[in-house]
Amino acid sequence: MAKRRRRPRKWLTKFDTFHRAVPSIRRQDPVLRVQCHGINPFVSAPRRIVSESYSPDVDFMLVMLSGVYFAQTSAGGRRQSIEARAGDVVFWPAGVTRTEHNDPNDPMHVLAMTFRWPHAPPDVPRMVHDRQRLITHVAQSMQSVMDSFLPYRLAMLDAYAGTILGEYLRLADTQHCELVTKVARYATQHLSRGITLRDLARNAGLETRYFGRRYKQLTGRTPMQDVARIRIEFAVGILHNSPELPLKAVAYRVGMANSHVLSRALRKHLNMTSRQIRA
């Protein structure tokens, strides 16, 4: 009697398909190819300084650790002002002239990264908020690599820079239209409070039902799903940065009723416990 052939396990088939697909994906998507020139800490002077900056062939990124940074630019014939604080990340592509100044009452401490990003998307926003502090952590790791004599130091810096740009693009994806930006900003500013769909609609200046439909058409998600995601991202950032903080206090900071609600949300969205995130 002929032996019956075993069917391949599904997970093996999926892995093999993915393994074969990865090289072609990489060939077709050069967006994250980047050459890092370096990253350095910078602390502003205790007096107000106004300067004009221009880099013809080098891209520039500021990772804000503390303080405040101001800049104005007229790129593309449109005037834009930026005010960045701790947790914000500012990107200046090559060829953009800007006027920058500091606040002597709130000196800024930043990590400044210079790099070459030849295939940067043209519509990347000038600033995002690093909710999970992933960019901050990676930038700090880059600084330690810069000061080392590791044999693969330059390759490691390029890899770290690619990770930062990937996270920057992910965060920028939530800012691709004014309506989404308003929801993210309102949720961030009122994180510790209860937020309703009516609150978001009122802030956007729209009727509640129309607002919900319009938002889902633009993003494929409901506004409250994005609010929940923002709460979780902030919770993860707090768990990383303040591992000694009780889970109840973390839940309160991000507007969740108690530690049990936060634990369920982490398991549902990340399939992780708070202990795993803190580790």
C-alpha positions as CSV (number, residue, x, y, z in Angstrom):
1,M,0.0,0.0,0.0
2,A,1.4,3.4,-1.1
3,K,2.4,5.7,1.7
4,R,0.4,8.8,2.1
5,R,2.4,12.0,1.5
6,R,2.5,14.4,4.4
7,R,1.3,17.8,3.7
8,P,3.8,20.6,4.7
9,R,2.9,22.4,7.9
10,K,1.3,25.7,7.3
11,W,3.8,27.7,9.3
12,L,6.7,26.2,7.3
13,T,5.0,27.2,4.0
14,K,4.4,30.7,5.2
15,F,7.9,31.1,6.5
16,D,9.3,29.8,3.2
17,T,7.1,32.2,1.2
18,F,8.2,35.1,3.3
19,H,11.9,34.1,3.1
20,R,11.7,34.1,-0.7
21,A,9.8,37.4,-0.8
22,V,12.1,39.4,1.4
23,P,15.0,40.0,-1.1
24,S,12.6,41.2,-3.8
25,I,10.9,43.6,-1.3
26,R,14.3,45.0,-0.4
27,R,15.3,45.5,-4.0
28,Q,12.0,47.4,-4.8
29,D,12.1,49.6,-1.7
30,P,15.2,51.8,-1.3
31,V,13.5,54.3,1.0
32,L,15.4,53.3,4.2
33,R,18.9,53.3,2.6
34,V,20.8,55.8,4.7
35,Q,24.4,56.8,5.4
36,C,24.9,58.1,8.9
37,H,27.6,60.8,9.3
38,G,27.4,61.0,13.1
39,I,25.4,61.9,16.1
40,N,26.4,64.3,18.8
41,P,24.9,65.8,22.0
42,F,24.2,69.5,22.1
43,V,23.2,71.9,24.9
44,S,22.0,75.4,24.1
45,A,23.7,78.5,25.6
46,P,22.1,80.3,28.6
47,R,21.4,83.3,26.4
48,R,19.0,83.7,23.4
49,I,20.8,83.0,20.1
50,V,19.2,83.3,16.7
51,S,21.0,81.6,13.8
52,E,20.3,80.7,10.1
53,S,21.1,77.1,9.2
54,Y,21.5,75.6,5.7
55,S,22.9,72.2,4.7
56,P,23.2,71.7,0.9
57,D,23.8,68.0,0.9
58,V,23.3,66.6,4.4
59,D,20.1,65.8,6.2
60,F,19.7,66.7,9.8
61,M,17.6,65.3,12.7
62,L,17.2,66.7,16.2
63,V,16.1,64.3,19.0
64,M,14.8,66.5,21.8
65,L,15.7,65.3,25.3
66,S,14.7,68.4,27.2
67,G,14.1,72.1,26.8
68,V,12.5,73.9,23.8
69,Y,13.6,74.5,20.2
70,F,12.1,77.1,17.8
71,A,12.5,77.3,14.1
72,Q,10.9,79.0,11.1
73,T,11.2,78.1,7.4
74,S,9.7,79.3,4.1
75,A,10.4,76.1,2.1
76,G,8.1,75.7,-0.9
77,G,6.8,79.2,-0.6
78,R,4.9,78.4,2.6
79,R,6.0,79.7,6.0
80,Q,6.2,77.1,8.7
81,S,6.9,77.4,12.4
82,I,8.1,74.7,14.7
83,E,8.2,74.5,18.5
84,A,9.8,71.2,19.7
85,R,10.0,70.0,23.3
86,A,11.1,66.8,25.1
87,G,10.0,63.7,23.1
88,D,9.7,65.5,19.8
89,V,11.9,64.7,16.8
90,V,12.6,67.3,14.1
91,F,13.8,66.4,10.6
92,W,15.4,68.9,8.2
93,P,16.1,67.6,4.7
94,A,19.1,68.8,2.8
95,G,18.7,72.1,1.1
96,V,16.2,73.6,3.5
97,T,17.0,77.0,5.0
98,R,15.7,77.7,8.5
99,T,16.0,80.3,11.2
100,E,16.5,78.7,14.6
101,H,16.5,80.1,18.2
102,N,16.5,78.8,21.7
103,D,14.8,79.8,25.0
104,P,17.4,80.8,27.6
105,N,14.9,80.1,30.4
106,D,14.4,76.5,29.1
107,P,17.7,75.4,27.5
108,M,17.5,72.6,25.1
109,H,19.4,69.4,25.3
110,V,19.3,67.4,22.1
111,L,21.0,64.6,20.1
112,A,21.8,65.9,16.7
113,M,22.2,63.3,13.9
114,T,23.6,64.1,10.4
115,F,23.1,61.7,7.6
116,R,22.4,61.3,3.9
117,W,18.9,60.0,3.0
118,P,18.8,60.1,-0.8
119,H,15.3,58.5,-1.2
120,A,13.5,60.4,1.5
121,P,9.7,60.7,0.7
122,P,8.9,64.3,-0.4
123,D,6.0,64.6,2.0
124,V,7.7,63.7,5.3
125,P,6.6,66.0,8.1
126,R,9.1,68.2,9.8
127,M,8.3,67.0,13.3
128,V,6.8,63.9,15.0
129,H,6.3,63.0,18.7
130,D,8.3,60.0,19.8
131,R,5.5,58.5,21.9
132,Q,7.3,55.2,22.8
133,R,10.7,57.0,23.1
134,L,12.1,54.4,20.6
135,I,13.9,57.0,18.6
136,T,15.4,58.4,21.8
137,H,16.6,55.0,23.0
138,V,18.2,54.2,19.6
139,A,19.8,57.6,19.3
140,Q,21.4,57.2,22.8
141,S,22.7,53.8,21.7
142,M,24.1,55.4,18.6
143,Q,26.0,57.9,20.8
144,S,27.7,55.1,22.7
145,V,28.7,53.4,19.4
146,M,30.1,56.7,18.2
147,D,32.4,56.8,21.2
148,S,33.6,53.2,20.8
149,F,36.2,51.5,18.7
150,L,34.0,48.6,17.5
151,P,35.1,47.0,14.3
152,Y,31.7,47.4,12.6
153,R,31.0,50.9,14.0
154,L,30.1,52.6,10.7
155,A,27.8,49.8,9.6
156,M,26.1,49.8,13.0
157,L,25.5,53.6,12.8
158,D,23.9,53.1,9.4
159,A,21.7,50.4,10.8
160,Y,20.7,52.4,13.8
161,A,19.9,55.4,11.5
162,G,17.7,53.2,9.3
163,T,15.8,52.1,12.4
164,I,15.2,55.7,13.5
165,L,14.0,56.7,10.0
166,G,11.7,53.7,9.9
167,E,10.1,54.7,13.3
168,Y,9.9,58.3,12.1
169,L,7.9,57.2,9.0
170,R,5.6,55.1,11.1
171,L,4.9,58.0,13.4
172,A,4.5,60.3,10.4
173,D,1.8,58.0,9.0
174,T,-0.6,59.1,11.7
175,Q,-0.1,62.7,10.7
176,H,-0.9,62.4,7.0
177,C,-3.9,64.7,7.2
178,E,-5.2,67.5,9.3
179,L,-8.0,65.5,10.8
180,V,-5.8,62.7,12.0
181,T,-3.3,65.3,13.4
182,K,-6.0,67.0,15.4
183,V,-7.1,63.7,17.0
184,A,-3.5,62.7,17.8
185,R,-2.8,66.1,19.3
186,Y,-6.0,66.2,21.4
187,A,-5.4,62.7,22.7
188,T,-1.8,63.5,23.6
189,Q,-2.8,66.7,25.4
190,H,-5.7,65.1,27.3
191,L,-4.1,61.7,27.8
192,S,-4.9,61.3,31.5
193,R,-8.6,62.2,31.1
194,G,-11.5,60.3,29.6
195,I,-11.9,61.1,25.9
196,T,-15.1,60.6,24.0
197,L,-16.0,60.6,20.3
198,R,-18.0,63.8,21.0
199,D,-14.9,65.5,22.5
200,L,-12.8,64.6,19.4
201,A,-15.5,65.8,17.0
202,R,-16.0,69.1,18.9
203,N,-12.2,69.7,18.8
204,A,-12.2,69.0,15.0
205,G,-15.3,71.3,14.5
206,L,-17.4,68.6,13.0
207,E,-20.7,66.9,13.8
208,T,-20.1,63.6,15.7
209,R,-21.5,61.1,13.2
210,Y,-19.9,62.8,10.2
211,F,-16.6,63.0,12.0
212,G,-16.6,59.3,12.8
213,R,-17.4,58.3,9.2
214,R,-14.9,60.7,7.7
215,Y,-12.1,59.6,9.9
216,K,-12.7,55.9,9.1
217,Q,-12.8,56.7,5.4
218,L,-9.3,58.4,5.7
219,T,-7.6,55.8,7.9
220,G,-9.6,52.6,7.9
221,R,-9.8,52.9,11.7
222,T,-12.2,54.6,14.2
223,P,-11.0,57.6,16.1
224,M,-11.3,55.8,19.4
225,Q,-9.1,52.9,18.1
226,D,-6.4,55.5,17.5
227,V,-6.9,57.0,20.9
228,A,-6.5,53.6,22.5
229,R,-3.3,53.0,20.4
230,I,-1.9,56.3,21.5
231,R,-2.6,55.5,25.2
232,I,-0.8,52.2,24.8
233,E,2.2,53.7,23.0
234,F,2.6,56.3,25.8
235,A,2.2,53.5,28.4
236,V,5.0,51.5,26.8
237,G,7.2,54.5,26.8
238,I,6.6,55.1,30.5
239,L,7.2,51.4,31.3
240,H,10.6,51.6,29.5
241,N,11.7,54.9,31.0
242,S,10.3,54.5,34.6
243,P,10.4,50.7,35.3
244,E,10.0,51.4,39.0
245,L,6.7,53.2,38.6
246,P,3.7,51.1,39.8
247,L,1.4,49.8,37.0
248,K,-1.5,51.6,38.6
249,A,0.3,55.0,38.3
250,V,1.1,54.2,34.7
251,A,-2.6,53.4,34.0
252,Y,-3.6,56.7,35.6
253,R,-1.1,58.7,33.5
254,V,-2.5,57.3,30.2
255,G,-6.2,57.7,31.2
256,M,-7.0,54.1,32.0
257,A,-9.2,53.2,34.9
258,N,-6.8,50.8,36.7
259,S,-3.9,48.5,36.2
260,H,-6.1,45.6,35.1
261,V,-7.5,47.6,32.2
262,L,-3.9,48.5,31.1
263,S,-2.8,44.9,31.5
264,R,-5.6,43.6,29.3
265,A,-4.9,46.3,26.7
266,L,-1.2,45.4,26.5
267,R,-2.0,41.7,26.1
268,K,-4.7,42.5,23.4
269,H,-2.6,44.9,21.3
270,L,1.0,43.8,21.9
271,N,0.5,40.2,23.3
272,M,2.9,41.2,26.1
273,T,2.7,41.8,29.8
274,S,4.0,44.9,31.6
275,R,6.8,42.8,33.1
276,Q,8.0,41.7,29.7
277,I,8.0,45.4,28.5
278,R,9.9,46.6,31.6
279,A,12.6,43.9,31.1
